[in-house]
Amino acid sequence: MSVSSVPDDITRLYLVDHDLDFLAWASGHLKAPGVIIETFHRAEDAVAGYQKAKADIVLSELRLQGTNGIELLKRLRQVNPNAIVILTSAIASTSHVIEAMRLGAYDVLPKEKLTYELRVVVESAMRSIEARRHTLANPAEVVPSESIQETIIGRSGPMQDVFKLIGRVSRSDAPVMITGESGCGKELVARAIHKFSPRTQKEFVAINVTAIPDNLLESELFGHEKGSFTGAMALRVGRFEQCDGGTLFLDEIGDMPLTVQSKLLRVLQEGELCRVGSNQTLKTDVRVLAATNKNLEKEVEAGNFREDLFYRLNVVRIHIPPLRERREDVRQLAEFFLNRLSARKRGPQMRFSEDALIMLEAYDWPGNVRELENTIQRACALSNTDVLLPSDIPLGSSGSRFGSAVSNVLRMRDALNVLVHAASTSADIELIPWVQKELCKLVMRHFDDDVNKAAKMLGIEPELLTERVAKPVEKKLKKAS
């Protein structure tokens, strides 16, 4: 079948990767009726092929030799602003994920998850091809990745979704509501949106609403004329005027007084403001990003927050999950903060012991990322060596040096090490059945043979527990000589 004669109901899929084994695997994995797959190991060849016959979907490695995946994405989007491009990578930095999504990538997938995610994403792309052709805009101008300082860290699925949403929303001027618990990094998300937006050359101004007295907040935001109230000794330019053309971040917006909310609503609706004590109307072009750790829907119901303002601010919502719900990010965050502290001190490179990292991952972090950063800063100050041990790390609001819950995790790991060592001395015993049986026996002994209590702790049914305790561990079969 020639290129020109491909029917409309056929999907053309390009695979681009320097790894020929991966191309072979992906071709087989994505093979399906009605799908034509072409493979390329060089970006230049893929672009040339795309110019001859536009593919419906392009799946490309991010770190290609020569022209990388970001450049390939840019070139394909120049040829076709509606190109569906999925990028893959074994190691993708936050900047790469954000920049790729900002430039219009359909998704960015870690290679280790492709076995169970790739087909789902490709099928989703196939279903949305027509809609994407009508809704995707031309990609904005690229912010050089080397100028972006990595400040938002996270490999977990929820944080990758946050990065992708930042990339998408940064292309527009839509107001964004950033939600999440205190200390989870709402201002960092706001700064990233500004950094990747067309407003990046203008000012980013952050205001914590709760840090300014109610009677001064209006003046802080909108400015005031000389003599407009007691203490107004000179004209003051407000924050909206200060960051005209830029971005204003309003943290803890849920605590804003109702009187100020009404003036903020007018600015969002009309792009106009009046300084306190003035009748002159001033034009302003400011993108407003807001954040809160409150449930604003409930605040609206209680009459503490204007419903019309809520809908104006809540055009796009980005929720940052608490650190306890993304424990897989703790290690990366901890090492990032430690490396940054070591660089500032210009001393020896500090590092964590494995037990210290296990302890950090087991802790719940009620203060989220802010608490983690402060904890590591305190640990560096308290440590006498360049290796941080569990005993060097204060946890909890009281600053105790070892949390009981975390201590128990380490003790359980040590107990498992003892079991594994004991099992390893019997070369003819299957390890997992032996450990299961020994663990069940120990828990039964702990609860004085109360099967129900023991089964509850183990998380299994009582019948299964009884069976495991009674069943003999079979010996390994000896190989025939």
VEXVO-494287 format. One record per residue (C-alpha): x, y, z; residue in three letters; residue number from 1. Coordinates in steps of 0.05 Angstrom, whole numbers, plus 5000, padded with zeros to 4 digits. Layout:
! VEXVO-494287
+------+------+------+-----+-----+
|    X |    Y |    Z |   r |   k |
+------+------+------+-----+-----+
|    X |    Y |    Z | ala | NUM |
...
+------+------+------+-----+-----+
***
This chain:
! VEXVO-494287
+------+------+------+-----+-----+
|    X |    Y |    Z |   r |   k |
+------+------+------+-----+-----+
| 5000 | 5000 | 5000 | met |   1 |
| 5031 | 5067 | 4980 | ser |   2 |
| 5035 | 5126 | 5026 | val |   3 |
| 4985 | 5167 | 4987 | ser |   4 |
| 4934 | 5111 | 4987 | ser |   5 |
| 4928 | 5101 | 5062 | val |   6 |
| 4854 | 5105 | 5080 | pro |   7 |
| 4828 | 5155 | 5130 | asp |   8 |
| 4811 | 5101 | 5180 | asp |   9 |
| 4883 | 5076 | 5183 | ile |  10 |
| 4927 | 5104 | 5238 | thr |  11 |
| 5000 | 5118 | 5220 | arg |  12 |
| 5047 | 5112 | 5280 | leu |  13 |
| 5120 | 5133 | 5279 | tyr |  14 |
| 5169 | 5104 | 5330 | leu |  15 |
| 5234 | 5142 | 5340 | val |  16 |
| 5290 | 5114 | 5384 | asp |  17 |
| 5364 | 5101 | 5378 | his |  18 |
| 5353 | 5033 | 5413 | asp |  19 |
| 5336 | 4983 | 5358 | leu |  20 |
| 5315 | 4931 | 5410 | asp |  21 |
| 5264 | 4980 | 5438 | phe |  22 |
| 5237 | 4995 | 5369 | leu |  23 |
| 5227 | 4921 | 5357 | ala |  24 |
| 5191 | 4912 | 5424 | trp |  25 |
| 5147 | 4974 | 5415 | ala |  26 |
| 5128 | 4953 | 5344 | ser |  27 |
| 5104 | 4886 | 5369 | gly |  28 |
| 5071 | 4915 | 5431 | his |  29 |
| 5031 | 4966 | 5391 | leu |  30 |
| 5015 | 4923 | 5331 | lys |  31 |
| 4940 | 4924 | 5317 | ala |  32 |
| 4892 | 4921 | 5259 | pro |  33 |
| 4886 | 4987 | 5224 | gly |  34 |
| 4954 | 5013 | 5250 | val |  35 |
| 5014 | 5024 | 5204 | ile |  36 |
| 5079 | 5028 | 5244 | ile |  37 |
| 5143 | 5059 | 5217 | glu |  38 |
| 5208 | 5060 | 5257 | thr |  39 |
| 5266 | 5110 | 5256 | phe |  40 |
| 5329 | 5112 | 5297 | his |  41 |
| 5347 | 5184 | 5278 | arg |  42 |
| 5304 | 5245 | 5289 | ala |  43 |
| 5324 | 5274 | 5221 | glu |  44 |
| 5297 | 5213 | 5185 | asp |  45 |
| 5232 | 5218 | 5225 | ala |  46 |
| 5224 | 5291 | 5206 | val |  47 |
| 5237 | 5276 | 5133 | ala |  48 |
| 5186 | 5220 | 5135 | gly |  49 |
| 5136 | 5264 | 5171 | tyr |  50 |
| 5142 | 5318 | 5118 | gln |  51 |
| 5125 | 5267 | 5064 | lys |  52 |
| 5069 | 5233 | 5101 | ala |  53 |
| 5045 | 5263 | 5167 | lys |  54 |
| 5038 | 5210 | 5221 | ala |  55 |
| 4977 | 5211 | 5266 | asp |  56 |
| 5021 | 5195 | 5327 | ile |  57 |
| 5096 | 5200 | 5339 | val |  58 |
| 5127 | 5162 | 5397 | leu |  59 |
| 5198 | 5187 | 5409 | ser |  60 |
| 5254 | 5178 | 5460 | glu |  61 |
| 5269 | 5244 | 5496 | leu |  62 |
| 5345 | 5235 | 5496 | arg |  63 |
| 5359 | 5220 | 5423 | leu |  64 |
| 5429 | 5225 | 5395 | gln |  65 |
| 5440 | 5290 | 5357 | gly |  66 |
| 5371 | 5323 | 5354 | thr |  67 |
| 5337 | 5307 | 5420 | asn |  68 |
| 5264 | 5293 | 5432 | gly |  69 |
| 5248 | 5365 | 5451 | ile |  70 |
| 5277 | 5390 | 5385 | glu |  71 |
| 5241 | 5336 | 5347 | leu |  72 |
| 5176 | 5356 | 5381 | leu |  73 |
| 5188 | 5429 | 5361 | lys |  74 |
| 5202 | 5412 | 5289 | arg |  75 |
| 5141 | 5366 | 5283 | leu |  76 |
| 5097 | 5419 | 5314 | arg |  77 |
| 5124 | 5470 | 5264 | gln |  78 |
| 5104 | 5423 | 5207 | val |  79 |
| 5037 | 5408 | 5239 | asn |  80 |
| 5013 | 5448 | 5300 | pro |  81 |
| 4965 | 5391 | 5316 | asn |  82 |
| 5018 | 5336 | 5317 | ala |  83 |
| 5007 | 5283 | 5371 | ile |  84 |
| 5076 | 5270 | 5401 | val |  85 |
| 5088 | 5223 | 5459 | ile |  86 |
| 5158 | 5226 | 5491 | leu |  87 |
| 5191 | 5170 | 5530 | thr |  88 |
| 5252 | 5171 | 5574 | ser |  89 |
| 5288 | 5130 | 5626 | ala |  90 |
| 5309 | 5195 | 5661 | ile |  91 |
| 5268 | 5258 | 5650 | ala |  92 |
| 5282 | 5321 | 5691 | ser |  93 |
| 5226 | 5365 | 5716 | thr |  94 |
| 5246 | 5419 | 5666 | ser |  95 |
| 5242 | 5369 | 5608 | his |  96 |
| 5173 | 5345 | 5629 | val |  97 |
| 5146 | 5416 | 5638 | ile |  98 |
| 5179 | 5442 | 5574 | glu |  99 |
| 5154 | 5382 | 5533 | ala | 100 |
| 5083 | 5391 | 5558 | met | 101 |
| 5087 | 5466 | 5547 | arg | 102 |
| 5109 | 5455 | 5475 | leu | 103 |
| 5049 | 5411 | 5463 | gly | 104 |
| 5071 | 5339 | 5478 | ala | 105 |
| 5013 | 5292 | 5488 | tyr | 106 |
| 5048 | 5257 | 5546 | asp | 107 |
| 5116 | 5241 | 5575 | val | 108 |
| 5124 | 5169 | 5598 | leu | 109 |
| 5179 | 5136 | 5640 | pro | 110 |
| 5207 | 5077 | 5602 | lys | 111 |
| 5201 | 5031 | 5661 | glu | 112 |
| 5125 | 5039 | 5659 | lys | 113 |
| 5115 | 5029 | 5584 | leu | 114 |
| 5096 | 4956 | 5590 | thr | 115 |
| 5030 | 4973 | 5622 | tyr | 116 |
| 5021 | 5047 | 5604 | glu | 117 |
| 5042 | 5054 | 5531 | leu | 118 |
| 4984 | 5020 | 5498 | arg | 119 |
| 4934 | 5056 | 5542 | val | 120 |
| 4964 | 5124 | 5524 | val | 121 |
| 4970 | 5109 | 5450 | val | 122 |
| 4898 | 5085 | 5447 | glu | 123 |
| 4876 | 5148 | 5484 | ser | 124 |
| 4915 | 5190 | 5433 | ala | 125 |
| 4882 | 5153 | 5376 | met | 126 |
| 4813 | 5169 | 5404 | arg | 127 |
| 4829 | 5242 | 5413 | ser | 128 |
| 4865 | 5257 | 5347 | ile | 129 |
| 4807 | 5294 | 5315 | glu | 130 |
| 4793 | 5335 | 5377 | ala | 131 |
| 4866 | 5353 | 5385 | arg | 132 |
| 4869 | 5379 | 5314 | arg | 133 |
| 4817 | 5431 | 5332 | his | 134 |
| 4840 | 5449 | 5402 | thr | 135 |
| 4916 | 5450 | 5404 | leu | 136 |
| 4947 | 5518 | 5393 | ala | 137 |
| 5016 | 5532 | 5365 | asn | 138 |
| 5071 | 5519 | 5417 | pro | 139 |
| 5097 | 5580 | 5453 | ala | 140 |
| 5169 | 5602 | 5447 | glu | 141 |
| 5217 | 5556 | 5483 | val | 142 |
| 5249 | 5575 | 5549 | val | 143 |
| 5320 | 5547 | 5547 | pro | 144 |
| 5323 | 5488 | 5594 | ser | 145 |
| 5391 | 5509 | 5621 | glu | 146 |
| 5360 | 5573 | 5649 | ser | 147 |
| 5309 | 5535 | 5691 | ile | 148 |
| 5329 | 5519 | 5762 | gln | 149 |
| 5300 | 5453 | 5786 | glu | 150 |
| 5258 | 5472 | 5846 | thr | 151 |
| 5198 | 5425 | 5840 | ile | 152 |
| 5220 | 5353 | 5851 | ile | 153 |
| 5180 | 5290 | 5844 | gly | 154 |
| 5180 | 5224 | 5806 | arg | 155 |
| 5113 | 5200 | 5833 | ser | 156 |
| 5053 | 5195 | 5786 | gly | 157 |
| 5014 | 5251 | 5821 | pro | 158 |
| 5073 | 5299 | 5816 | met | 159 |
| 5086 | 5281 | 5743 | gln | 160 |
| 5013 | 5299 | 5730 | asp | 161 |
| 5025 | 5366 | 5765 | val | 162 |
| 5085 | 5380 | 5720 | phe | 163 |
| 5045 | 5363 | 5658 | lys | 164 |
| 4988 | 5409 | 5680 | leu | 165 |
| 5038 | 5465 | 5693 | ile | 166 |
| 5064 | 5456 | 5622 | gly | 167 |
| 4995 | 5460 | 5592 | arg | 168 |
| 4968 | 5518 | 5633 | val | 169 |
| 5030 | 5560 | 5625 | ser | 170 |
| 5012 | 5572 | 5552 | arg | 171 |
| 4950 | 5612 | 5570 | ser | 172 |
| 4931 | 5671 | 5615 | asp | 173 |
| 4876 | 5633 | 5651 | ala | 174 |
| 4873 | 5643 | 5727 | pro | 175 |
| 4897 | 5582 | 5766 | val | 176 |
| 4876 | 5558 | 5835 | met | 177 |
| 4931 | 5518 | 5869 | ile | 178 |
| 4908 | 5476 | 5927 | thr | 179 |
| 4943 | 5433 | 5978 | gly | 180 |
| 4965 | 5430 | 6050 | glu | 181 |
| 5013 | 5480 | 6080 | ser | 182 |
| 5085 | 5467 | 6061 | gly | 183 |
| 5071 | 5426 | 5999 | cys | 184 |
| 5101 | 5476 | 5950 | gly | 185 |
| 5043 | 5518 | 5923 | lys | 186 |
| 5087 | 5579 | 5911 | glu | 187 |
| 5138 | 5537 | 5873 | leu | 188 |
| 5083 | 5514 | 5826 | val | 189 |
| 5061 | 5586 | 5816 | ala | 190 |
| 5133 | 5607 | 5801 | arg | 191 |
| 5140 | 5550 | 5751 | ala | 192 |
| 5076 | 5571 | 5715 | ile | 193 |
| 5103 | 5642 | 5709 | his | 194 |
| 5173 | 5618 | 5689 | lys | 195 |
| 5146 | 5578 | 5630 | phe | 196 |
| 5094 | 5629 | 5609 | ser | 197 |
| 5101 | 5685 | 5557 | pro | 198 |
| 5102 | 5733 | 5617 | arg | 199 |
| 5168 | 5705 | 5643 | thr | 200 |
| 5206 | 5770 | 5627 | gln | 201 |
| 5159 | 5810 | 5670 | lys | 202 |
| 5153 | 5811 | 5746 | glu | 203 |
| 5128 | 5755 | 5790 | phe | 204 |
| 5100 | 5782 | 5856 | val | 205 |
| 5079 | 5737 | 5913 | ala | 206 |
| 5034 | 5761 | 5969 | ile | 207 |
| 5013 | 5721 | 6031 | asn | 208 |
| 4944 | 5748 | 6047 | val | 209 |
| 4949 | 5727 | 6120 | thr | 210 |
| 5014 | 5764 | 6130 | ala | 211 |
| 4983 | 5832 | 6116 | ile | 212 |
| 4933 | 5865 | 6165 | pro | 213 |
| 4863 | 5870 | 6136 | asp | 214 |
| 4863 | 5946 | 6138 | asn | 215 |
| 4927 | 5949 | 6096 | leu | 216 |
| 4913 | 5893 | 6046 | leu | 217 |
| 4873 | 5937 | 5999 | glu | 218 |
| 4928 | 5989 | 5996 | ser | 219 |
| 4980 | 5934 | 5986 | glu | 220 |
| 4944 | 5906 | 5926 | leu | 221 |
| 4916 | 5968 | 5893 | phe | 222 |
| 4959 | 6025 | 5920 | gly | 223 |
| 4937 | 6091 | 5952 | his | 224 |
| 4940 | 6166 | 5941 | glu | 225 |
| 4978 | 6212 | 5988 | lys | 226 |
| 4934 | 6231 | 6047 | gly | 227 |
| 4880 | 6180 | 6031 | ser | 228 |
| 4883 | 6154 | 6103 | phe | 229 |
| 4923 | 6166 | 6167 | thr | 230 |
| 4995 | 6148 | 6154 | gly | 231 |
| 4990 | 6154 | 6078 | ala | 232 |
| 5048 | 6202 | 6073 | met | 233 |
| 5061 | 6191 | 5999 | ala | 234 |
| 5031 | 6159 | 5937 | leu | 235 |
| 5040 | 6084 | 5937 | arg | 236 |
| 5038 | 6040 | 5875 | val | 237 |
| 5001 | 5975 | 5889 | gly | 238 |
| 5023 | 5905 | 5871 | arg | 239 |
| 4976 | 5902 | 5811 | phe | 240 |
| 5010 | 5963 | 5781 | glu | 241 |
| 5079 | 5938 | 5800 | gln | 242 |
| 5072 | 5872 | 5762 | cys | 243 |
| 5033 | 5899 | 5702 | asp | 244 |
| 5045 | 5849 | 5646 | gly | 245 |
| 5069 | 5797 | 5696 | gly | 246 |
| 5040 | 5749 | 5747 | thr | 247 |
| 5011 | 5762 | 5816 | leu | 248 |
| 5009 | 5703 | 5864 | phe | 249 |
| 4959 | 5709 | 5921 | leu | 250 |
| 4974 | 5657 | 5975 | asp | 251 |
| 4922 | 5638 | 6026 | glu | 252 |
| 4868 | 5671 | 5985 | ile | 253 |
| 4814 | 5639 | 6028 | gly | 254 |
| 4831 | 5689 | 6084 | asp | 255 |
| 4820 | 5751 | 6042 | met | 256 |
| 4769 | 5799 | 6072 | pro | 257 |
| 4703 | 5804 | 6034 | leu | 258 |
| 4713 | 5879 | 6023 | thr | 259 |
| 4778 | 5866 | 5985 | val | 260 |
| 4748 | 5807 | 5949 | gln | 261 |
| 4698 | 5853 | 5913 | ser | 262 |
| 4754 | 5898 | 5887 | lys | 263 |
| 4795 | 5838 | 5865 | leu | 264 |
| 4734 | 5813 | 5827 | leu | 265 |
| 4730 | 5878 | 5789 | arg | 266 |
| 4803 | 5874 | 5769 | val | 267 |
| 4793 | 5803 | 5743 | leu | 268 |
| 4730 | 5821 | 5705 | gln | 269 |
| 4748 | 5889 | 5677 | glu | 270 |
| 4824 | 5894 | 5682 | gly | 271 |
| 4814 | 5960 | 5719 | glu | 272 |
| 4830 | 5986 | 5788 | leu | 273 |
| 4828 | 6049 | 5830 | cys | 274 |
| 4879 | 6067 | 5882 | arg | 275 |
| 4852 | 6078 | 5953 | val | 276 |
| 4831 | 6151 | 5957 | gly | 277 |
| 4829 | 6161 | 5881 | ser | 278 |
| 4773 | 6164 | 5829 | asn | 279 |
| 4821 | 6152 | 5771 | gln | 280 |
| 4812 | 6086 | 5736 | thr | 281 |
| 4877 | 6050 | 5717 | leu | 282 |
| 4884 | 5994 | 5668 | lys | 283 |
| 4924 | 5933 | 5688 | thr | 284 |
| 4945 | 5868 | 5653 | asp | 285 |
| 4962 | 5818 | 5707 | val | 286 |
| 4954 | 5743 | 5709 | arg | 287 |
| 4929 | 5722 | 5778 | val | 288 |
| 4948 | 5656 | 5809 | leu | 289 |
| 4917 | 5639 | 5876 | ala | 290 |
| 4930 | 5586 | 5929 | ala | 291 |
| 4895 | 5561 | 5990 | thr | 292 |
| 4897 | 5503 | 6040 | asn | 293 |
| 4823 | 5514 | 6055 | lys | 294 |
| 4762 | 5482 | 6023 | asn | 295 |
| 4737 | 5543 | 5985 | leu | 296 |
| 4672 | 5509 | 5965 | glu | 297 |
| 4655 | 5504 | 6039 | lys | 298 |
| 4678 | 5575 | 6051 | glu | 299 |
| 4630 | 5598 | 5996 | val | 300 |
| 4573 | 5559 | 6029 | glu | 301 |
| 4590 | 5592 | 6096 | ala | 302 |
| 4589 | 5661 | 6065 | gly | 303 |
| 4663 | 5674 | 6078 | asn | 304 |
| 4683 | 5675 | 6004 | phe | 305 |
| 4647 | 5705 | 5945 | arg | 306 |
| 4619 | 5654 | 5897 | glu | 307 |
| 4631 | 5697 | 5836 | asp | 308 |
| 4704 | 5708 | 5855 | leu | 309 |
| 4713 | 5634 | 5868 | phe | 310 |
| 4691 | 5617 | 5797 | tyr | 311 |
| 4735 | 5672 | 5769 | arg | 312 |
| 4797 | 5644 | 5804 | leu | 313 |
| 4781 | 5570 | 5797 | asn | 314 |
| 4786 | 5567 | 5721 | val | 315 |
| 4842 | 5515 | 5725 | val | 316 |
| 4857 | 5478 | 5790 | arg | 317 |
| 4923 | 5445 | 5806 | ile | 318 |
| 4922 | 5403 | 5869 | his | 319 |
| 4989 | 5385 | 5902 | ile | 320 |
| 4984 | 5320 | 5941 | pro | 321 |
| 5014 | 5318 | 6011 | pro | 322 |
| 5082 | 5285 | 6017 | leu | 323 |
| 5054 | 5226 | 6056 | arg | 324 |
| 5014 | 5207 | 5994 | glu | 325 |
| 5076 | 5206 | 5950 | arg | 326 |
| 5130 | 5175 | 5993 | arg | 327 |
| 5168 | 5154 | 5931 | glu | 328 |
| 5188 | 5228 | 5923 | asp | 329 |
| 5219 | 5233 | 5993 | val | 330 |
| 5286 | 5203 | 5974 | arg | 331 |
| 5295 | 5248 | 5913 | gln | 332 |
| 5273 | 5310 | 5951 | leu | 333 |
| 5318 | 5294 | 6010 | ala | 334 |
| 5379 | 5284 | 5965 | glu | 335 |
| 5363 | 5348 | 5927 | phe | 336 |
| 5360 | 5390 | 5991 | phe | 337 |
| 5423 | 5357 | 6018 | leu | 338 |
| 5463 | 5370 | 5954 | asn | 339 |
| 5440 | 5442 | 5953 | arg | 340 |
| 5461 | 5452 | 6025 | leu | 341 |
| 5528 | 5420 | 6012 | ser | 342 |
| 5540 | 5466 | 5952 | ala | 343 |
| 5524 | 5528 | 5993 | arg | 344 |
| 5570 | 5507 | 6049 | lys | 345 |
| 5626 | 5492 | 6000 | arg | 346 |
| 5649 | 5436 | 6045 | gly | 347 |
| 5652 | 5361 | 6034 | pro | 348 |
| 5594 | 5330 | 5998 | gln | 349 |
| 5546 | 5303 | 6050 | met | 350 |
| 5505 | 5240 | 6039 | arg | 351 |
| 5452 | 5198 | 6073 | phe | 352 |
| 5461 | 5128 | 6101 | ser | 353 |
| 5410 | 5079 | 6074 | glu | 354 |
| 5378 | 5073 | 6142 | asp | 355 |
| 5370 | 5149 | 6145 | ala | 356 |
| 5334 | 5149 | 6077 | leu | 357 |
| 5289 | 5091 | 6100 | ile | 358 |
| 5271 | 5131 | 6162 | met | 359 |
| 5255 | 5193 | 6121 | leu | 360 |
| 5210 | 5152 | 6074 | glu | 361 |
| 5173 | 5121 | 6132 | ala | 362 |
| 5156 | 5187 | 6166 | tyr | 363 |
| 5088 | 5220 | 6152 | asp | 364 |
| 5114 | 5292 | 6142 | trp | 365 |
| 5054 | 5331 | 6169 | pro | 366 |
| 5091 | 5395 | 6149 | gly | 367 |
| 5103 | 5367 | 6079 | asn | 368 |
| 5162 | 5389 | 6035 | val | 369 |
| 5177 | 5450 | 6078 | arg | 370 |
| 5185 | 5405 | 6140 | glu | 371 |
| 5230 | 5357 | 6101 | leu | 372 |
| 5275 | 5414 | 6078 | glu | 373 |
| 5280 | 5444 | 6148 | asn | 374 |
| 5293 | 5375 | 6178 | thr | 375 |
| 5352 | 5363 | 6131 | ile | 376 |
| 5379 | 5432 | 6146 | gln | 377 |
| 5377 | 5417 | 6220 | arg | 378 |
| 5409 | 5349 | 6208 | ala | 379 |
| 5467 | 5380 | 6171 | cys | 380 |
| 5477 | 5428 | 6229 | ala | 381 |
| 5476 | 5372 | 6280 | leu | 382 |
| 5518 | 5321 | 6244 | ser | 383 |
| 5592 | 5314 | 6259 | asn | 384 |
| 5609 | 5275 | 6197 | thr | 385 |
| 5593 | 5278 | 6123 | asp | 386 |
| 5545 | 5218 | 6129 | val | 387 |
| 5476 | 5231 | 6159 | leu | 388 |
| 5453 | 5174 | 6203 | leu | 389 |
| 5383 | 5164 | 6232 | pro | 390 |
| 5408 | 5191 | 6298 | ser | 391 |
| 5428 | 5256 | 6264 | asp | 392 |
| 5358 | 5270 | 6238 | ile | 393 |
| 5307 | 5303 | 6284 | pro | 394 |
| 5235 | 5285 | 6267 | leu | 395 |
| 5169 | 5314 | 6289 | gly | 396 |
| 5150 | 5382 | 6316 | ser | 397 |
| 5185 | 5368 | 6382 | ser | 398 |
| 5251 | 5357 | 6347 | gly | 399 |
| 5259 | 5288 | 6376 | ser | 400 |
| 5317 | 5252 | 6344 | arg | 401 |
| 5281 | 5187 | 6329 | phe | 402 |
| 5206 | 5179 | 6317 | gly | 403 |
| 5176 | 5116 | 6349 | ser | 404 |
| 5138 | 5096 | 6286 | ala | 405 |
| 5200 | 5103 | 6243 | val | 406 |
| 5241 | 5066 | 6294 | ser | 407 |
| 5193 | 5008 | 6291 | asn | 408 |
| 5200 | 5006 | 6215 | val | 409 |
| 5275 | 4998 | 6221 | leu | 410 |
| 5267 | 4946 | 6276 | arg | 411 |
| 5221 | 4905 | 6232 | met | 412 |
| 5270 | 4909 | 6175 | arg | 413 |
| 5325 | 4884 | 6221 | asp | 414 |
| 5281 | 4827 | 6243 | ala | 415 |
| 5270 | 4807 | 6170 | leu | 416 |
| 5345 | 4810 | 6159 | asn | 417 |
| 5354 | 4760 | 6216 | val | 418 |
| 5301 | 4714 | 6186 | leu | 419 |
| 5333 | 4718 | 6117 | val | 420 |
| 5402 | 4703 | 6147 | his | 421 |
| 5375 | 4642 | 6184 | ala | 422 |
| 5340 | 4616 | 6122 | ala | 423 |
| 5403 | 4625 | 6080 | ser | 424 |
| 5440 | 4576 | 6124 | thr | 425 |
| 5394 | 4521 | 6100 | ser | 426 |
| 5409 | 4515 | 6026 | ala | 427 |
| 5356 | 4462 | 6015 | asp | 428 |
| 5297 | 4505 | 6039 | ile | 429 |
| 5254 | 4550 | 5994 | glu | 430 |
| 5264 | 4620 | 6024 | leu | 431 |
| 5195 | 4653 | 6015 | ile | 432 |
| 5152 | 4595 | 6041 | pro | 433 |
| 5201 | 4587 | 6100 | trp | 434 |
| 5198 | 4661 | 6118 | val | 435 |
| 5122 | 4661 | 6112 | gln | 436 |
| 5116 | 4602 | 6158 | lys | 437 |
| 5165 | 4629 | 6210 | glu | 438 |
| 5131 | 4698 | 6209 | leu | 439 |
| 5063 | 4666 | 6219 | cys | 440 |
| 5089 | 4624 | 6277 | lys | 441 |
| 5121 | 4685 | 6310 | leu | 442 |
| 5057 | 4726 | 6305 | val | 443 |
| 5015 | 4668 | 6332 | met | 444 |
| 5063 | 4662 | 6391 | arg | 445 |
| 5058 | 4737 | 6403 | his | 446 |
| 4982 | 4733 | 6408 | phe | 447 |
| 4982 | 4668 | 6450 | asp | 448 |
| 4955 | 4628 | 6391 | asp | 449 |
| 4895 | 4674 | 6380 | asp | 450 |
| 4885 | 4661 | 6306 | val | 451 |
| 4838 | 4720 | 6294 | asn | 452 |
| 4885 | 4772 | 6324 | lys | 453 |
| 4946 | 4743 | 6289 | ala | 454 |
| 4910 | 4740 | 6222 | ala | 455 |
| 4888 | 4813 | 6229 | lys | 456 |
| 4960 | 4836 | 6241 | met | 457 |
| 4985 | 4795 | 6182 | leu | 458 |
| 4928 | 4819 | 6137 | gly | 459 |
| 4905 | 4750 | 6117 | ile | 460 |
| 4844 | 4706 | 6130 | glu | 461 |
| 4847 | 4662 | 6193 | pro | 462 |
| 4838 | 4599 | 6151 | glu | 463 |
| 4899 | 4617 | 6109 | leu | 464 |
| 4940 | 4631 | 6171 | leu | 465 |
| 4922 | 4563 | 6201 | thr | 466 |
| 4940 | 4530 | 6135 | glu | 467 |
| 5007 | 4564 | 6130 | arg | 468 |
| 5026 | 4546 | 6202 | val | 469 |
| 5007 | 4473 | 6192 | ala | 470 |
| 5035 | 4462 | 6123 | lys | 471 |
| 5106 | 4435 | 6122 | pro | 472 |
| 5159 | 4472 | 6083 | val | 473 |
| 5180 | 4430 | 6024 | glu | 474 |
| 5253 | 4418 | 6010 | lys | 475 |
| 5284 | 4441 | 5946 | lys | 476 |
| 5287 | 4387 | 5892 | leu | 477 |
| 5358 | 4364 | 5882 | lys | 478 |
| 5383 | 4367 | 5811 | lys | 479 |
| 5396 | 4301 | 5778 | ala | 480 |
| 5470 | 4285 | 5774 | ser | 481 |
+------+------+------+-----+-----+
***
